[in-house]
Amino acid sequence: MNKTNSIAREILGWKEVSKGSWYDSDNQLFINEAYFKPEKFIEHAMVIVKKLEKSGYSYQTDGCSEVSFNNINGTGNTLPEAIVNGAYSLVENYSIREWTNQTRIL
């Protein structure tokens, strides 16, 4: 499983409908991975940031290549890469049960 798929399912809450395809029930949209590239496009990466902020995480950045979500950091060659790496670190650091309890606040 790649980082984007893990983030889509665990953070954004999208349901996987087929390999590389998700359903966003909040916005009633089908999303194909060919059109969701958060590691390349800042607009896509900011979808992740907004969802995490909505869940109570604070977002900080150096503006170029480092981010933090509360106490979890991410780095990359670009800001979108850093956001994806930081978000993926969150997924890796929390068990499914912890993440579910964390996002139930929404």
N, CA, C and O atoms as a MOPAC input file, in Angstrom:
PM7 MOZYME 1SCF
protein

 N      0.84600 1    -1.17400 1     0.00000 1
 C      0.00000 1     0.00000 1     0.00000 1
 C      0.89400 1     1.23900 1     0.00000 1
 O      1.84400 1     1.32500 1     0.77800 1
 N      0.58700 1     2.19600 1    -0.87200 1
 C      1.42000 1     3.39100 1    -0.95400 1
 C      0.93700 1     4.47600 1     0.01400 1
 O     -0.13500 1     4.36600 1     0.60800 1
 N      1.73700 1     5.50700 1     0.15400 1
 C      1.42700 1     6.58400 1     1.09400 1
 C      0.10000 1     7.24900 1     0.77500 1
 O     -0.71900 1     7.47400 1     1.66700 1
 N     -0.11500 1     7.56500 1    -0.50200 1
 C     -1.34700 1     8.26700 1    -0.88100 1
 C     -2.56900 1     7.42800 1    -0.54800 1
 O     -3.56200 1     7.95500 1    -0.04600 1
 N     -2.51100 1     6.14000 1    -0.81800 1
 C     -3.64300 1     5.26700 1    -0.52100 1
 C     -3.90500 1     5.21300 1     0.98400 1
 O     -5.05700 1     5.27800 1     1.41300 1
 N     -2.86600 1     5.09600 1     1.77300 1
 C     -3.02100 1     5.06900 1     3.23000 1
 C     -3.62300 1     6.37000 1     3.74300 1
 O     -4.51400 1     6.35200 1     4.59200 1
 N     -3.14400 1     7.48800 1     3.23500 1
 C     -3.65800 1     8.79600 1     3.65400 1
 C     -5.11400 1     8.96000 1     3.23000 1
 O     -5.93700 1     9.44400 1     4.00700 1
 N     -5.43200 1     8.56100 1     2.00900 1
 C     -6.81000 1     8.67700 1     1.51300 1
 C     -7.77000 1     7.90700 1     2.41400 1
 O     -8.84100 1     8.40600 1     2.75800 1
 N     -7.39000 1     6.70700 1     2.79000 1
 C     -8.27800 1     5.87700 1     3.59700 1
 C     -8.27800 1     6.27000 1     5.06800 1
 O     -9.34300 1     6.39500 1     5.67300 1
 N     -7.10000 1     6.46600 1     5.65000 1
 C     -7.00900 1     6.66600 1     7.09500 1
 C     -7.25300 1     8.10400 1     7.54400 1
 O     -7.85300 1     8.32300 1     8.59600 1
 N     -6.80500 1     9.07200 1     6.78100 1
 C     -6.96700 1    10.47300 1     7.18400 1
 C     -8.19200 1    11.09700 1     6.53500 1
 O     -9.02500 1    11.69400 1     7.21700 1
 N     -8.30100 1    10.96100 1     5.23300 1
 C     -9.41000 1    11.60200 1     4.52700 1
 C    -10.71200 1    10.82700 1     4.66700 1
 O    -11.78800 1    11.37600 1     4.43000 1
 N    -10.62400 1     9.55100 1     5.05100 1
 C    -11.83100 1     8.75200 1     5.25000 1
 C    -12.46300 1     8.25400 1     3.97400 1
 O    -13.62900 1     7.86100 1     3.96400 1
 N    -11.69900 1     8.26700 1     2.89300 1
 C    -12.22800 1     7.79600 1     1.61800 1
 C    -12.24300 1     6.27900 1     1.60400 1
 O    -11.32700 1     5.63600 1     2.11800 1
 N    -13.27500 1     5.71600 1     1.02000 1
 C    -13.41600 1     4.26500 1     0.90800 1
 C    -12.80800 1     3.80800 1    -0.40600 1
 O    -13.08700 1     4.37500 1    -1.46200 1
 N    -11.97500 1     2.77800 1    -0.33100 1
 C    -11.36200 1     2.24800 1    -1.55000 1
 C    -12.40900 1     1.42700 1    -2.29500 1
 O    -12.97900 1     0.48800 1    -1.73900 1
 N    -12.66000 1     1.78300 1    -3.55900 1
 C    -13.64500 1     1.05400 1    -4.36000 1
 C    -12.98100 1     0.11800 1    -5.35400 1
 O    -13.58800 1    -0.86100 1    -5.78800 1
 N    -11.76400 1     0.40400 1    -5.71000 1
 C    -10.95300 1    -0.48500 1    -6.54100 1
 C     -9.50900 1    -0.02300 1    -6.39100 1
 O     -9.24600 1     1.01900 1    -5.79100 1
 N     -8.59200 1    -0.78200 1    -6.92800 1
 C     -7.18700 1    -0.39600 1    -6.80100 1
 C     -6.97700 1     0.98000 1    -7.44000 1
 O     -7.19900 1     1.16500 1    -8.63700 1
 N     -6.54500 1     1.93800 1    -6.61700 1
 C     -6.28400 1     3.28300 1    -7.11800 1
 C     -7.51400 1     4.14400 1    -7.30300 1
 O     -7.48400 1     5.12500 1    -8.04600 1
 N     -8.59500 1     3.78500 1    -6.63400 1
 C     -9.83300 1     4.55300 1    -6.76800 1
 C    -10.55400 1     4.57800 1    -5.42200 1
 O    -10.66300 1     3.55400 1    -4.74700 1
 N    -11.04400 1     5.75700 1    -5.03900 1
 C    -11.71900 1     5.91700 1    -3.75700 1
 C    -13.05500 1     6.62600 1    -3.94200 1
 O    -13.32400 1     7.24600 1    -4.97100 1
 N    -13.88500 1     6.51100 1    -2.89800 1
 C    -15.14000 1     7.24900 1    -2.85600 1
 C    -15.10800 1     8.16000 1    -1.64100 1
 O    -14.90900 1     7.70600 1    -0.51400 1
 N    -15.30600 1     9.45300 1    -1.88200 1
 C    -15.36900 1    10.46800 1    -0.83100 1
 C    -16.84000 1    10.67700 1    -0.50300 1
 O    -17.54200 1    11.38700 1    -1.22200 1
 N    -17.31100 1    10.06000 1     0.58100 1
 C    -18.73200 1    10.14000 1     0.91600 1
 C    -19.13800 1    11.53400 1     1.39800 1
 O    -20.30600 1    11.90400 1     1.27600 1
 N    -18.20300 1    12.31100 1     1.94200 1
 C    -18.53200 1    13.67300 1     2.37600 1
 C    -18.96100 1    14.54300 1     1.20300 1
 O    -19.90300 1    15.32700 1     1.31400 1
 N    -18.26600 1    14.40000 1     0.07900 1
 C    -18.55300 1    15.21300 1    -1.10400 1
 C    -19.22600 1    14.42700 1    -2.22100 1
 O    -19.47800 1    14.96500 1    -3.29900 1
 N    -19.51600 1    13.15700 1    -1.96400 1
 C    -20.16000 1    12.26800 1    -2.93100 1
 C    -19.43500 1    12.27500 1    -4.27400 1
 O    -20.02500 1    12.52400 1    -5.32600 1
 N    -18.12300 1    11.98900 1    -4.19800 1
 C    -17.27200 1    11.97800 1    -5.38900 1
 C    -16.46200 1    10.69500 1    -5.46600 1
 O    -16.03000 1    10.15800 1    -4.44600 1
 N    -16.26100 1    10.20800 1    -6.68500 1
 C    -15.30400 1     9.14800 1    -6.93200 1
 C    -13.99600 1     9.81900 1    -7.33800 1
 O    -13.99100 1    10.74500 1    -8.14800 1
 N    -12.89600 1     9.34900 1    -6.77400 1
 C    -11.59300 1     9.95100 1    -7.03700 1
 C    -10.64300 1     8.86500 1    -7.51000 1
 O    -10.50000 1     7.82700 1    -6.86300 1
 N     -9.99500 1     9.10600 1    -8.63900 1
 C     -9.00500 1     8.18200 1    -9.16400 1
 C     -7.62600 1     8.70700 1    -8.81000 1
 O     -7.38500 1     9.91400 1    -8.84300 1
 N     -6.71400 1     7.79100 1    -8.47000 1
 C     -5.37900 1     8.23100 1    -8.05900 1
 C     -4.64300 1     8.99700 1    -9.15000 1
 O     -3.70500 1     9.73800 1    -8.85700 1
 N     -5.05400 1     8.83000 1   -10.39700 1
 C     -4.43000 1     9.58500 1   -11.48800 1
 C     -4.73300 1    11.08100 1   -11.36700 1
 O     -4.01900 1    11.91200 1   -11.92700 1
 N     -5.80300 1    11.41600 1   -10.62800 1
 C     -6.21100 1    12.81200 1   -10.48900 1
 C     -5.99300 1    13.36300 1    -9.08600 1
 O     -6.32600 1    14.51900 1    -8.82300 1
 N     -5.44500 1    12.56400 1    -8.18600 1
 C     -5.15100 1    13.02300 1    -6.82600 1
 C     -3.68400 1    12.75300 1    -6.55500 1
 O     -3.29500 1    11.62300 1    -6.25600 1
 N     -2.87300 1    13.79300 1    -6.66000 1
 C     -1.41600 1    13.70200 1    -6.51700 1
 C     -0.93800 1    14.69200 1    -5.44800 1
 O     -0.32200 1    15.70500 1    -5.77800 1
 N     -1.21500 1    14.40800 1    -4.18200 1
 C     -0.83500 1    15.36900 1    -3.13600 1
 C      0.66700 1    15.55700 1    -2.98400 1
 O      1.10300 1    16.58900 1    -2.47300 1
 N      1.46500 1    14.59400 1    -3.41200 1
 C      2.91800 1    14.74200 1    -3.31100 1
 C      3.47300 1    15.67600 1    -4.38200 1
 O      4.62900 1    16.09200 1    -4.30600 1
 N      2.64600 1    16.00800 1    -5.38800 1
 C      3.08300 1    16.88200 1    -6.48300 1
 C      2.39100 1    18.24800 1    -6.48800 1
 O      3.00000 1    19.25000 1    -6.86100 1
 N      1.13200 1    18.29000 1    -6.07800 1
 C      0.33700 1    19.51800 1    -6.17900 1
 C     -0.06100 1    20.03300 1    -4.79800 1
 O     -0.67000 1    19.31200 1    -4.00800 1
 N      0.28600 1    21.27600 1    -4.51800 1
 C      0.00900 1    21.86000 1    -3.20800 1
 C     -1.49100 1    21.89900 1    -2.91700 1
 O     -1.89300 1    21.73100 1    -1.76500 1
 N     -2.32500 1    22.11800 1    -3.93600 1
 C     -3.77300 1    22.15500 1    -3.71900 1
 C     -4.26800 1    20.80900 1    -3.20000 1
 O     -5.14100 1    20.76300 1    -2.33400 1
 N     -3.72300 1    19.72500 1    -3.71900 1
 C     -4.11700 1    18.39100 1    -3.27500 1
 C     -3.59100 1    18.13100 1    -1.86300 1
 O     -4.29900 1    17.56800 1    -1.02800 1
 N     -2.35900 1    18.53700 1    -1.60000 1
 C     -1.77100 1    18.34500 1    -0.27400 1
 C     -2.54600 1    19.12400 1     0.78600 1
 O     -2.68600 1    18.66600 1     1.92000 1
 N     -3.04200 1    20.28400 1     0.42100 1
 C     -3.77900 1    21.10300 1     1.38200 1
 C     -5.11600 1    20.48100 1     1.76600 1
 O     -5.65900 1    20.81200 1     2.82000 1
 N     -5.65800 1    19.59100 1     0.94200 1
 C     -6.86000 1    18.83500 1     1.32100 1
 C     -6.54700 1    18.01700 1     2.57800 1
 O     -7.36700 1    17.93000 1     3.49200 1
 N     -5.37100 1    17.42900 1     2.61100 1
 C     -4.92700 1    16.64500 1     3.76800 1
 C     -4.75900 1    17.55600 1     4.98100 1
 O     -5.21900 1    17.23100 1     6.07500 1
 N     -4.10100 1    18.68900 1     4.78500 1
 C     -3.87700 1    19.63900 1     5.88100 1
 C     -5.20300 1    20.09500 1     6.46900 1
 O     -5.36600 1    20.10700 1     7.68900 1
 N     -6.14600 1    20.46700 1     5.62400 1
 C     -7.44700 1    20.96400 1     6.10300 1
 C     -8.18200 1    19.90100 1     6.91000 1
 O     -8.79500 1    20.20700 1     7.93200 1
 N     -8.12200 1    18.65400 1     6.45300 1
 C     -8.78100 1    17.56200 1     7.17600 1
 C     -8.12600 1    17.35100 1     8.54200 1
 O     -8.82000 1    17.14700 1     9.53800 1
 N     -6.80600 1    17.39900 1     8.59200 1
 C     -6.11400 1    17.23600 1     9.87000 1
 C     -6.40500 1    18.40000 1    10.81300 1
 O     -6.60000 1    18.19100 1    12.01000 1
 N     -6.43800 1    19.61800 1    10.28700 1
 C     -6.77500 1    20.78000 1    11.11900 1
 C     -8.19400 1    20.65100 1    11.65800 1
 O     -8.45900 1    20.99700 1    12.80900 1
 N     -9.09100 1    20.16100 1    10.83600 1
 C    -10.47900 1    19.95800 1    11.25700 1
 C    -10.55600 1    18.92000 1    12.37700 1
 O    -11.46600 1    18.95500 1    13.20500 1
 N     -9.59300 1    17.99700 1    12.39100 1
 C     -9.53600 1    16.95600 1    13.42000 1
 C     -8.76800 1    17.40000 1    14.66100 1
 O     -8.60100 1    16.62000 1    15.59900 1
 N     -8.29700 1    18.65300 1    14.67200 1
 C     -7.63900 1    19.18500 1    15.85400 1
 C     -6.12800 1    19.23800 1    15.81100 1
 O     -5.49700 1    19.60500 1    16.80300 1
 N     -5.53800 1    18.88300 1    14.69200 1
 C     -4.08300 1    18.95100 1    14.56600 1
 C     -3.66700 1    20.35900 1    14.16900 1
 O     -4.32500 1    21.00900 1    13.35700 1
 N     -2.56100 1    20.82400 1    14.75600 1
 C     -2.02100 1    22.11200 1    14.32600 1
 C     -0.99300 1    21.84700 1    13.23600 1
 O     -0.23900 1    20.87600 1    13.29600 1
 N     -0.97300 1    22.71100 1    12.25500 1
 C     -0.08700 1    22.57900 1    11.09900 1
 C      0.90200 1    23.72300 1    11.12000 1
 O      0.51900 1    24.89000 1    11.20100 1
 N      2.17900 1    23.38100 1    11.04700 1
 C      3.22700 1    24.39300 1    10.95100 1
 C      4.18200 1    23.98800 1     9.84500 1
 O      4.39800 1    22.80200 1     9.59300 1
 N      4.75300 1    24.99700 1     9.18500 1
 C      5.69200 1    24.71900 1     8.10300 1
 C      6.79100 1    25.76500 1     8.07800 1
 O      6.62100 1    26.88500 1     8.56000 1
 N      7.91600 1    25.37700 1     7.50800 1
 C      8.97700 1    26.35500 1     7.26600 1
 C      8.75100 1    27.02200 1     5.91400 1
 O      9.51100 1    27.91000 1     5.52600 1
 N      7.71400 1    26.60400 1     5.19500 1
 C      7.37100 1    27.19000 1     3.90600 1
 C      7.98100 1    26.51000 1     2.71100 1
 O      7.58800 1    26.79100 1     1.57800 1
 N      8.93400 1    25.61900 1     2.92800 1
 C      9.64200 1    25.00100 1     1.79400 1
 C      9.62300 1    23.48400 1     1.80100 1
 O      9.17900 1    22.85200 1     0.84300 1
 N     10.10800 1    22.90700 1     2.88700 1
 C     10.33200 1    21.46000 1     2.84900 1
 C     10.14900 1    20.75000 1     4.18300 1
 O     10.49600 1    19.57400 1     4.30200 1
 N      9.61800 1    21.42900 1     5.17700 1
 C      9.38500 1    20.81200 1     6.47900 1
 C      8.01400 1    21.20200 1     6.99900 1
 O      7.59200 1    22.35200 1     6.88400 1
 N      7.32000 1    20.21600 1     7.57900 1
 C      6.02200 1    20.47200 1     8.20200 1
 C      5.95800 1    19.72200 1     9.52100 1
 O      6.73300 1    18.79900 1     9.77300 1
 N      5.01800 1    20.13900 1    10.35400 1
 C      4.71000 1    19.35800 1    11.54700 1
 C      3.21000 1    19.41500 1    11.78700 1
 O      2.55900 1    20.43900 1    11.58100 1
 N      2.69400 1    18.29500 1    12.22500 1
 C      1.31100 1    18.16200 1    12.67000 1
 C      1.42100 1    17.76900 1    14.13800 1
 O      1.71400 1    16.62000 1    14.46800 1
 N      1.18100 1    18.74700 1    15.01700 1
 C      1.43200 1    18.58200 1    16.44200 1
 C      2.87800 1    18.14300 1    16.63000 1
 O      3.78600 1    18.91400 1    16.31900 1
 N      3.12200 1    16.95900 1    17.11600 1
 C      4.50300 1    16.53700 1    17.38200 1
 C      5.06700 1    15.61300 1    16.30600 1
 O      6.14200 1    15.04300 1    16.49200 1
 N      4.37100 1    15.45500 1    15.19600 1
 C      4.81700 1    14.57900 1    14.10800 1
 C      5.35100 1    15.44800 1    12.97500 1
 O      4.66700 1    16.36100 1    12.51300 1
 N      6.57600 1    15.16500 1    12.52800 1
 C      7.22700 1    15.97300 1    11.49800 1
 C      7.31200 1    15.23900 1    10.17100 1
 O      7.28800 1    14.01000 1    10.11200 1
 N      7.41100 1    16.02400 1     9.11200 1
 C      7.62800 1    15.47600 1     7.78200 1
 C      8.53400 1    16.39400 1     6.99300 1
 O      8.46400 1    17.61600 1     7.12700 1
 N      9.38100 1    15.80900 1     6.17100 1
 C     10.26000 1    16.58600 1     5.30200 1
 C     10.15400 1    16.05400 1     3.88500 1
 O      9.73200 1    14.92000 1     3.66200 1
 N     10.53800 1    16.88000 1     2.93900 1
 C     10.53200 1    16.48200 1     1.53600 1
 C     11.29700 1    17.49000 1     0.71400 1
 O     11.73000 1    18.52300 1     1.22600 1
 N     11.46400 1    17.19500 1    -0.55100 1
 C     12.13300 1    18.13900 1    -1.45300 1
 C     11.25600 1    19.34500 1    -1.73900 1
 O     11.75500 1    20.42000 1    -2.07100 1
 N      9.93800 1    19.16400 1    -1.60800 1
 C      8.97400 1    20.24100 1    -1.82300 1
 C      7.99700 1    20.24500 1    -0.65800 1
 O      7.94600 1    19.28600 1     0.11300 1
 N      7.22300 1    21.31200 1    -0.52500 1
 C      6.22200 1    21.38200 1     0.53400 1
 C      5.16300 1    20.28600 1     0.38400 1
 O      4.82100 1    19.65200 1     1.38200 1
 N      4.62600 1    20.03300 1    -0.82200 1
 C      3.66000 1    18.93200 1    -0.94100 1
 C      4.23600 1    17.58300 1    -0.49300 1
 O      3.54100 1    16.80700 1     0.16300 1
 N      5.47600 1    17.29900 1    -0.83400 1
 C      6.10900 1    16.04600 1    -0.39500 1
 C      6.21800 1    16.00400 1     1.12700 1
 O      5.97800 1    14.96300 1     1.74000 1
 N      6.57600 1    17.12000 1     1.73000 1
 C      6.69800 1    17.17900 1     3.18800 1
 C      5.34900 1    16.93600 1     3.85600 1
 O      5.27400 1    16.23900 1     4.86800 1
 N      4.28400 1    17.50600 1     3.29900 1
 C      2.94000 1    17.30500 1     3.85000 1
 C      2.56300 1    15.83200 1     3.78300 1
 O      2.07900 1    15.26900 1     4.76500 1
 N      2.78100 1    15.20700 1     2.63300 1
 C      2.46300 1    13.78100 1     2.48100 1
 C      3.28800 1    12.95000 1     3.45700 1
 O      2.75500 1    12.04700 1     4.10100 1
 N      4.56700 1    13.24200 1     3.57300 1
 C      5.41900 1    12.47500 1     4.48400 1
 C      5.00900 1    12.66100 1     5.94200 1
 O      5.02700 1    11.70600 1     6.71900 1
 N      4.64000 1    13.87700 1     6.31200 1
 C      4.17000 1    14.12100 1     7.67300 1
 C      2.85200 1    13.42500 1     7.95400 1
 O      2.67000 1    12.83300 1     9.01800 1
 N      1.93600 1    13.49700 1     7.00400 1
 C      0.64100 1    12.82700 1     7.16700 1
 C      0.81900 1    11.31700 1     7.24200 1
 O      0.16700 1    10.64800 1     8.04300 1
 N      1.69300 1    10.79000 1     6.41600 1
 C      1.94400 1     9.34900 1     6.44000 1
 C      2.58600 1     8.93100 1     7.76300 1
 O      2.31900 1     7.84000 1     8.26600 1
 N      3.42200 1     9.78400 1     8.31900 1
 C      3.99700 1     9.49700 1     9.63600 1
 C      2.90800 1     9.40100 1    10.69600 1
 O      2.99300 1     8.57300 1    11.60400 1
 N      1.88700 1    10.24400 1    10.58400 1
 C      0.74700 1    10.14300 1    11.49900 1
 C      0.07900 1     8.78400 1    11.36800 1
 O     -0.21300 1     8.13000 1    12.36900 1
 N     -0.16200 1     8.35900 1    10.13300 1
 C     -0.80200 1     7.06300 1     9.89300 1
 C      0.04600 1     5.94600 1    10.49900 1
 O     -0.48500 1     5.03700 1    11.13600 1
 N      1.34300 1     6.01300 1    10.30400 1
 C      2.23800 1     4.97700 1    10.83300 1
 C      2.32500 1     4.98800 1    12.35600 1
 O      2.50300 1     3.93600 1    12.97000 1
 N      2.20200 1     6.15900 1    12.96900 1
 C      2.38500 1     6.28000 1    14.41100 1
 C      1.14300 1     5.98200 1    15.23400 1
 O      1.24100 1     5.79700 1    16.44700 1
 N     -0.00800 1     5.93300 1    14.60700 1
 C     -1.23400 1     5.64100 1    15.32200 1
 C     -1.82000 1     4.34300 1    14.81600 1
 O     -1.86100 1     4.08700 1    13.61200 1
 N     -2.27200 1     3.53300 1    15.74800 1
 C     -2.96300 1     2.30900 1    15.34900 1
 C     -4.32400 1     2.69400 1    14.78200 1
 O     -4.77700 1     3.82600 1    14.95600 1
 N     -4.96200 1     1.76900 1    14.11700 1
 C     -6.30200 1     2.01800 1    13.56400 1
 C     -7.25100 1     2.44300 1    14.67400 1
 O     -8.03400 1     3.37500 1    14.48900 1
 N     -7.20000 1     1.79100 1    15.80500 1
 C     -8.10100 1     2.12500 1    16.91700 1
 C     -7.86100 1     3.55400 1    17.39700 1
 O     -8.81500 1     4.30700 1    17.59500 1
 N     -6.60200 1     3.93300 1    17.58600 1
 C     -6.28500 1     5.29200 1    18.02700 1
 C     -6.75300 1     6.31400 1    17.00300 1
 O     -7.33000 1     7.33900 1    17.36600 1
 N     -6.50400 1     6.03900 1    15.71100 1
 C     -6.88900 1     6.98000 1    14.66800 1
 C     -8.39900 1     7.13400 1    14.61600 1
 O     -8.90700 1     8.24800 1    14.49200 1
 N     -9.13000 1     6.00400 1    14.71300 1
 C    -10.59300 1     6.03700 1    14.68200 1
 C    -11.11000 1     6.86700 1    15.84200 1
 O    -12.00200 1     7.69500 1    15.66000 1
 N    -10.56700 1     6.66000 1    17.02400 1
 C    -10.99600 1     7.44800 1    18.17600 1
 C    -10.66700 1     8.91800 1    17.99300 1
 O    -11.45100 1     9.77800 1    18.39400 1
 N     -9.52800 1     9.22300 1    17.39700 1
 C     -9.10700 1    10.60600 1    17.16300 1
 C    -10.04100 1    11.29900 1    16.18100 1
 O    -10.41700 1    12.45000 1    16.40300 1
 N    -10.42500 1    10.62200 1    15.09700 1
 C    -11.21400 1    11.27500 1    14.06000 1
 C    -12.70500 1    11.21100 1    14.33000 1
 O    -13.48200 1    11.83300 1    13.60500 1
 N    -13.12900 1    10.48100 1    15.34800 1
 C    -14.54900 1    10.43100 1    15.67300 1
 C    -15.07800 1    11.78300 1    16.12300 1
 O    -16.29000 1    12.00100 1    16.15000 1
 N    -14.20000 1    12.66500 1    16.46600 1
 C    -14.58200 1    14.00400 1    16.91600 1
 C    -15.33700 1    14.75000 1    15.81700 1
 O    -16.18200 1    15.59800 1    16.10700 1
 N    -15.03600 1    14.43800 1    14.56800 1
 C    -15.62000 1    15.17900 1    13.44400 1
 C    -17.09900 1    15.15200 1    13.44900 1
 O    -17.73000 1    15.73200 1    12.56500 1

